């Protein structure tokens, strides 16, 4: 059976939509198991000096899938993001665009090169896409958001996949009374089981 990985991604663009160059970042928490069955958490993040939220959402997903491929292709991946642009795009729009030679009836496809790169990266694995509403108390989404904002503000990119700070982050939040009953390991295990069983995850899912 192919290994399972659950990726929680988020993006940031400081001043998104304003004129001029707006710096951005993207980050993600990657959860998977070692060959011995131990739960592993890793982070990644990257930055751009001039971008948009949508471009960073696509760039983050491309980077995550490419980083996973360094350890071998064919992983069963669930990508959880609060970007409807990313999730609906890959679930609903991109397949039709690709079938029509990367064209659409309404004119040119915005960020075409990134959509094409993402589609190619997704073919390296068995990928599902799920959406969660941002800033609504999903700890792993909030953590990914913090990674993305820090990458944008500091204009920093990680050297590949790095050791995760999620455990310490969650402990600090729980000391302040946030997410008091959240079981991070149990949440991963529940999603892992569903993906491993071949379940089709709904559009709005991923806790």
Secondary structure, 3 states (H helix, E strand, C coil): CCCEEEEEEEEEECCCCCCCCCCEEEEEEEEEECCCCCEEEEEEEEEECCCCHHHHHHHHHHHHHHHHHCCCCCCEEEEEECCHHHHHHHHHHHHHHHHCCCCECCECCCCHHHHHHHHHHHCCCEEEEEECCCCCCCHHHHHHHHHHHHHHHHCCCCCCCEECCHHHHHHHHHHCCCCCCCCHHHHHHHHHHHHHCCCCCCCECCC
